[in-house]
């Protein structure tokens, strides 16, 4: 999409403990999806919650195999 940018949100891998930045969809809707850790390749369940329009999203990262 031209003219839009997805915010980079810092998260910590629940498997290896390494921090990394992930891009979050700017659609504004809450979402849950799985993304592999770029360090250890563990499947991380990311839950994205948009509190209010114009505010950054809240992102939680949990093990996807629990």
C-alpha positions as CSV (number, residue, x, y, z in Angstrom):
1,X,0.0,0.0,0.0
2,X,1.5,3.3,-1.0
3,X,1.9,5.9,1.7
4,X,1.3,3.7,4.6
5,X,3.8,2.1,7.0
6,X,3.4,-0.7,9.4
7,X,4.8,0.1,12.9
8,X,7.7,-2.0,14.1
9,X,6.9,-3.4,17.5
10,X,9.7,-4.8,19.7
11,X,8.9,-8.3,21.1
12,X,10.8,-11.0,23.0
13,X,10.8,-14.6,21.9
14,X,9.3,-16.8,24.6
15,X,11.6,-19.7,23.5
16,X,15.1,-18.2,23.2
17,X,14.6,-14.9,25.0
18,X,16.0,-12.8,22.0
19,X,14.4,-9.5,21.2
20,X,13.4,-8.6,17.7
21,X,11.1,-6.2,15.9
22,X,8.0,-7.3,14.0
23,X,5.8,-5.3,11.6
24,X,2.1,-5.0,12.7
25,X,-0.8,-4.6,10.2
26,X,-2.1,-1.0,10.4
27,X,-5.7,-2.1,9.7
28,X,-6.6,-1.3,13.3
29,X,-8.4,-4.6,14.0
30,X,-7.3,-6.9,16.8
31,X,-5.6,-10.0,15.5
32,X,-3.9,-13.2,16.6
33,X,-1.4,-14.9,14.3
34,X,1.7,-17.1,14.4
35,X,5.2,-15.8,13.4
36,X,8.4,-17.7,13.6
37,X,11.2,-16.3,15.7
38,X,13.9,-15.0,13.3
39,X,16.6,-16.3,15.7
40,X,15.5,-19.8,16.8
41,X,12.6,-20.4,14.4
42,X,10.2,-21.2,17.3
43,X,6.5,-20.5,16.5
44,X,5.3,-17.4,18.4
45,X,1.7,-16.6,18.8
46,X,1.4,-12.8,18.5
47,X,-1.8,-11.2,19.8
48,X,-2.3,-7.6,18.6
49,X,-4.7,-5.3,20.4
50,X,-5.4,-1.7,19.2
51,X,-6.6,0.3,22.3
52,X,-7.7,3.4,20.3
53,X,-7.2,4.9,16.9
54,X,-3.9,6.8,16.7
55,X,-2.3,4.9,19.5
56,X,0.3,2.2,19.0
57,X,-0.9,-1.4,19.3
58,X,-0.3,-3.6,22.3
59,X,1.4,-6.9,21.3
60,X,1.9,-10.0,23.4
61,X,4.1,-12.9,22.4
62,X,3.5,-16.4,23.7
63,X,4.6,-19.9,22.9
64,X,2.4,-21.3,20.1
65,X,3.0,-24.9,21.3
66,X,1.4,-24.5,24.8
